[in-house]
C-alpha cells in the first residue's frame, strides 16, 4: 500500500511540484538527457545543437545532415546552410520522440532584420519537418523579437498556420507587440536581464523575487492575463533555481538539464507565486509613452529599429 497523501506530498521534489502549475520545458539539444525529467515540450537553439553535435552519440545525425547538403548541391555556402537546417530538424525530430508536446527550432538570428528571409526560412524548416514525418502542429519556430521578426511571426501564424516562439525578448514593449501580433508563445529572458544589472549597477546580488529578470517576466505575465491575451508566456534563460521558483505558476518555463537536475534533488515546498494584479484602465493606453527599462541597452533596443527607414515603428496604441 502506498503512503498517506500527506507523506507523499512531503516527498515530492521541486520539479514534480512545479509541474502541477507550470508546463515544464527542457532547454537542450541533447535528447538523451530528456528522459529523466519528463518535460512536456523542448526548446533548442544553435548553440545547444552545436554542443550536442560534438558528442559522439550524435555523429550519425551530423553525417546525415552533411550528406543532405552535398546532395542538394550548389555553392558551398548553400550546401552548409542546407546541412545546418537539416541538422536542426534531425535533432528536433529525435527530441519529439521523447516528449508529448512541441519542439522549438530557431531561425538564424542573422536574419533578424529581414522579414521575408525569416518567413522563407521558417517555411523551409517546416517543410523539412514534414519530410521527416512531423506535422507543423508539433513545431514552434523561434524568431528574434525585432520589429521585423514580430511581423514575420504575425504572417506565419495568420497566413501559414505556423506557430511561433518569439525569442531574444528583453523588454515589456517587445512583449506587448508580440501579443498584439497574435503569436503563439514568447520567451522573455530572465538571466540575461540579471546579467546586465549585475554588470552595470552597483548591486551584484538579488533575492529571487527582486531579480530584475524575474520582475520583468512577472510584469509581462500579469499584463497578458489582465487583458486576456492568448499568447503563452514562457520564462527562459535562467541562472539559478531561485529564479525558476520565483516564477512558479508562469504558463511555461524552459529549463536547462543542469537546473532540472537541481530541482529534481530539491525537496523544499513550492507554491505558485504569480498572480494577476488589477491595473487602472489608463495604464494600458500609456505603455508606449514610457521610456525603455534600464536593461534595454543598445543591444536590446535594436528590436525597434526599422531596417528600411532607420526609425522606430510602433503598433497602434492597444
C-alpha positions in Angstrom: 0.0 0.0 0.0 1.3 3.5 -0.8 1.9 6.0 1.9 -0.6 8.6 3.0 -1.3 11.6 0.7 0.4 13.9 3.3 3.6 11.8 3.3 3.7 11.5 -0.5 3.3 15.3 -0.8 6.2 15.8 1.6 8.4 13.5 -0.5 7.7 15.4 -3.8 10.7 17.2 -5.2 10.6 20.7 -6.5 10.4 19.7 -10.1 7.3 17.5 -9.6 5.6 20.3 -7.6 6.5 22.8 -10.4 4.8 20.6 -13.0 1.5 20.9 -11.1 1.0 24.5 -12.0 3.6 25.2 -14.8 4.3 23.4 -18.1 8.0 22.4 -17.8 10.1 22.6 -21.0 13.6 21.1 -21.4 16.1 23.6 -22.9 18.6 21.3 -24.6 19.7 19.7 -27.8 20.9 16.6 -26.0 17.8 14.4 -26.4 19.3 11.6 -24.4 19.2 13.9 -21.3 15.5 14.4 -21.6 14.1 11.1 -20.4 14.9 11.6 -16.7 13.0 14.9 -16.4 9.9 14.0 -18.5 9.2 17.6 -19.8 6.1 18.4 -21.9 8.0 20.4 -24.6 11.6 21.1 -25.5 13.5 24.1 -26.9 16.7 24.2 -28.9 18.9 26.9 -30.2 22.0 26.9 -32.5 24.5 26.8 -29.5 22.7 23.9 -27.9 22.6 22.0 -31.2 26.3 22.7 -31.7 27.2 21.4 -28.3 25.2 18.3 -28.8 26.5 17.7 -32.4 30.0 17.5 -31.0 29.1 14.5 -28.8 30.0 11.1 -30.3 26.4 9.8 -29.7 25.1 12.2 -32.4 27.7 11.8 -35.1 25.2 9.8 -37.3 22.9 12.8 -37.4 25.8 15.2 -38.3 26.9 12.9 -41.1 23.3 12.6 -42.4 22.9 16.4 -42.5 26.3 16.9 -44.3 25.3 14.2 -46.9 22.0 16.0 -47.4 23.7 19.4 -48.0 26.0 17.8 -50.5 23.2 16.0 -52.3 21.3 19.3 -52.9 24.5 20.7 -54.5 25.1 24.3 -55.3 27.6 26.7 -53.9 29.4 25.7 -50.7 27.7 28.3 -48.6 24.3 27.0 -49.7 25.3 23.4 -49.0 26.4 24.4 -45.5 23.1 26.2 -44.8 21.1 23.3 -46.1 23.1 20.9 -43.9 22.5 23.1 -40.9 18.8 23.4 -41.4 18.6 19.6 -41.9 20.6 19.1 -38.7 18.2 21.3 -36.7 15.3 19.2 -37.9 17.0 15.9 -37.3 17.6 16.8 -33.7 14.1 18.2 -33.4 12.6 15.0 -34.8 14.5 12.9 -32.3 13.6 15.1 -29.4 9.9 14.8 -30.4 10.2 11.0 -29.9 10.9 11.7 -26.2 8.2 14.3 -25.4 4.4 14.5 -25.9 4.4 18.2 -26.9 6.3 20.5 -29.2 9.9 21.4 -30.0 11.2 24.9 -30.8 13.6 25.3 -33.7 15.3 28.6 -34.3 15.7 30.6 -37.5 19.2 32.0 -38.0 19.5 35.2 -35.9 21.5 36.8 -38.7 18.1 37.2 -40.5 16.6 39.2 -37.6 16.0 42.4 -39.6 14.8 40.7 -42.8 11.1 39.7 -42.5 10.9 38.0 -45.9 14.0 35.9 -45.2 12.7 34.8 -41.8 9.4 33.8 -43.3 11.1 31.8 -46.1 13.5 30.1 -43.6 10.7 29.2 -41.3 8.6 27.7 -44.1 11.7 25.8 -45.2 12.2 24.3 -41.7 8.5 23.2 -41.6 8.9 21.5 -44.9 11.9 19.6 -43.7 9.9 18.5 -40.6 7.1 17.4 -42.9 9.6 15.3 -44.9 10.7 13.8 -41.6 7.0 12.8 -40.8 6.5 15.6 -38.3 3.4 17.9 -38.6 3.7 21.6 -38.1 1.5 21.5 -35.0 4.3 19.8 -33.1 6.8 22.6 -34.0 7.4 26.1 -32.8 9.6 28.3 -35.0 11.8 30.6 -32.9 12.2 34.1 -34.3 14.0 37.1 -32.9 11.7 39.7 -31.3 12.8 42.5 -33.6 10.1 44.6 -35.3 10.7 42.6 -38.5 10.7 39.3 -36.5 7.4 40.1 -34.9 5.8 40.9 -38.3 7.3 37.7 -39.7 5.6 35.8 -36.8 2.3 37.5 -37.5 2.4 36.5 -41.1 3.5 32.9 -40.4 0.7 32.5 -37.8 -2.1 34.1 -39.9 -1.2 33.0 -43.4 0.6 29.7 -43.0 -0.6 28.3 -39.7 2.9 28.1 -38.4 3.3 28.5 -34.6 6.0 30.9 -33.5 8.1 31.3 -30.4 9.5 34.8 -30.1 12.9 34.9 -28.5 15.6 37.5 -27.7 12.9 39.3 -25.8 14.2 41.7 -23.1 11.5 44.4 -22.7 7.9 44.9 -21.9 7.3 46.8 -25.2 8.5 43.8 -27.2 6.2 41.5 -25.2 3.1 43.7 -25.9 3.9 43.9 -29.6 4.2 40.1 -29.8 0.8 39.7 -28.1 -0.8 42.2 -30.4 0.7 40.2 -33.4 -1.1 37.1 -32.1 2.0 34.8 -31.9 1.7 31.5 -30.1 4.4 32.0 -27.4 7.1 34.4 -26.2 10.3 33.6 -24.4 11.2 36.6 -22.2 14.8 36.2 -20.9 15.4 36.2 -17.2 19.1 35.6 -16.7 20.4 37.9 -19.4 18.5 40.8 -17.8 20.0 39.9 -14.4 23.5 39.8 -16.1 23.0 43.3 -17.4 22.1 44.7 -14.0 25.0 42.9 -12.3 27.4 44.3 -14.9 26.0 47.8 -15.0 24.9 48.7 -11.5 26.4 48.6 -8.0 24.1 45.8 -6.9 25.5 42.4 -7.5 23.2 40.0 -5.5 19.5 39.8 -5.7 16.9 37.8 -3.9 14.8 35.8 -6.4 11.7 37.9 -6.1 13.8 41.1 -6.5 15.7 39.7 -9.5 15.1 42.2 -12.4 14.6 39.3 -14.9 12.0 37.7 -12.6 10.3 41.1 -12.2 10.2 41.6 -16.0 8.6 38.3 -16.7 6.1 38.8 -13.8 5.1 42.1 -15.2 4.6 40.6 -18.7 2.6 37.7 -17.3 0.3 39.9 -15.3 -0.3 42.2 -18.2 -1.2 39.3 -20.5 -3.6 37.8 -18.1 -5.2 41.1 -17.1 -6.1 41.9 -20.7 -6.8 38.4 -22.0 -4.0 37.8 -24.4 -3.8 34.2 -25.6 0.0 34.2 -26.2 1.8 31.9 -23.9 4.5 33.3 -21.6 7.5 31.0 -21.3 10.2 32.3 -19.0 13.7 31.4 -20.3 17.4 31.9 -19.7 17.7 31.0 -16.1 20.8 31.4 -14.0 19.7 29.5 -10.9 16.7 27.6 -9.4 15.7 30.6 -7.3 14.6 32.4 -10.4 12.6 29.4 -11.5 10.9 29.0 -8.2 10.1 32.8 -8.2 8.2 32.3 -11.5 6.3 29.2 -10.4 2.8 29.4 -11.9 4.0 31.0 -15.2 2.5 29.4 -18.2 5.7 27.6 -19.3 9.3 27.7 -18.1 12.1 26.3 -20.3 14.9 25.0 -18.1 18.4 23.5 -18.8 19.1 19.9 -17.8 21.5 21.1 -15.1 18.8 23.2 -13.4 16.2 20.5 -13.9 18.6 18.1 -12.1 18.9 20.6 -9.2 15.1 20.9 -9.0 14.8 17.1 -9.0 17.0 16.9 -5.9 15.3 19.8 -4.2 12.8 18.6 -1.6 11.6 22.1 -0.5 8.0 23.1 -0.6 6.9 25.0 -3.7 3.8 27.1 -4.4 2.7 29.3 -7.3 4.0 32.9 -6.9 2.5 34.6 -10.0 -0.9 36.2 -9.8 -2.9 38.7 -11.9 -3.0 42.1 -10.4 -5.6 44.7 -11.3 -4.5 47.7 -13.3 -6.2 51.0 -13.9 -7.7 51.3 -17.4 -5.5 54.2 -18.4 -2.3 52.1 -17.6 -2.6 50.0 -20.8 -3.0 53.1 -23.0 0.1 54.7 -21.7 2.7 51.9 -22.2 4.1 53.2 -25.5 5.0 56.6 -23.9 7.2 55.1 -21.3 11.0 55.0 -21.6 12.7 51.6 -22.0 13.7 49.7 -18.9 17.3 50.1 -17.8 18.3 46.7 -19.1 17.1 47.7 -22.6 20.6 48.6 -23.8 21.8 49.4 -27.3 21.9 45.6 -27.9 18.4 45.1 -26.7 16.9 48.2 -28.2 17.6 47.1 -31.7 14.2 45.3 -32.0 12.6 48.7 -32.6 14.9 49.8 -35.4 13.4 49.7 -38.8 15.8 48.1 -41.3 14.4 50.3 -44.1 13.7 53.7 -42.5 16.2 53.8 -39.7 13.5 54.9 -37.3 11.2 53.1 -34.9 7.8 52.0 -36.0 5.4 51.1 -33.2 2.0 49.5 -33.4 -1.2 51.4 -32.7 -2.0 52.1 -29.1 -3.7 49.0 -27.7 
